[in-house]
Amino acid sequence: MNELNRSRVLMVSTSFPETRQDWPGRFIANMAEALARREDVHLALWAPPGEHSAMIQQATLPEEALWLRQLLQSGGIAHLLRAKPWQGGLAAAGLLRRLRRVYRRYQDDVDVVHVNWLQNALPLWGMDRPAVITVLGNDFGLLRLPGMVTALRAVLRGRRAILAPNADWMSDELMRRFGDLAEVRPIPFGVDDPWFAMERCVAWEGPQQWLAVTRLTQRKIGDLFAWGEGLFDEQRQLHLFGPMQEALTIPGWVHYHGATHPKALLEEWFPKAAGLVTLSQHDEGRPQVLLEAMAARLPVIASALPAHRDLIRSGETGMLVNSRSLFASALQKLESPADNQRIGEAAQAWIKTMVGTWDDCASRYHAAYQTVLGASA
């Protein structure tokens, strides 16, 4: 395609996997690769250093890459603000300063700025580039900070912009706060093809293995340890994966494996598991691991958060629970091979229809780029 017909996009993100096996920020890498595969998009990426294809132009300067890597290694700004508020505040100021510089560097060289996370849009103030802003669940914590809505409204005012939450449940709140200034258009993320093709091989006659894949914080764990006491043992095992981000005591009946990566889940753990469990009470958007589990026909038991209600029809495409007794009943139901297969197949069908692949996601984002560019023409 002629270079003149390609949309020049600057994508910014504060998360990116360092290698292709890393888990954190994997959805950003998948999004960027899918967009870069398109002949009608030229993508420049400002993000922490990591492996990506040559189709993606590196926009991060060496000093910025080093700083972003150190930020990730410290747990990220949200973690720092909880654990070390002064250090978190300094990190937030440093991020905004660096983002302001990159936006100025690319002011005349891009058509659209694609911002991941609302906080990263703040330094766009006073610049005129159209913007597509991906909104995730933890952005809603940001909106509760004093003055934040006013600051974001100043960024959006007079600019062609689309706020793109990755789940429908966020739309009403965003419309109420920003609908007079920007279009609110949900854009769900995609799922890699291998998850749809995964073959399950559960040994129903042996111990059942249930999986929980999450960052380890009190709110992300939610009621899992409290409700799981007495429900899990060596015949019904709970295998927990994810980085420890708060000092939690893990019960002895939990099989804790530490951080993992998608390849290990896809090839080793998901095929033989009875299902995936998340009892999170965190501000979730639409957790990627749930999409992948559903695409792989792995039934999900989830807390009744808005993010989970948006994704799961209880009893049809998964199970939603709000008490220990319902959690126990869901485990028992999904250990019936027939119910497990029925719900797993319904979940996969829903994902195929309503979510699709990362290439489908890239098409949705490209349509958003065209909207803000067409409106500004």
Beta strands, then each sheet from edge to edge (+ up, - down):
strand 1: 7-12
strand 2: 41-46
strand 3: 57-58
strand 4: 112-116
strand 5: 131-135
strand 6: 161-165
strand 7: 183-184
strand 8: 208-213
strand 9: 236-241
strand 10: 254-256
strand 11: 275-278
strand 12: 300-303
strand 13: 319-321
sheet 1: 3+ 2+ 1+ 4+ 5+ 6+ 7+
sheet 2: 10+ 9+ 8+ 11+ 12+ 13+
end
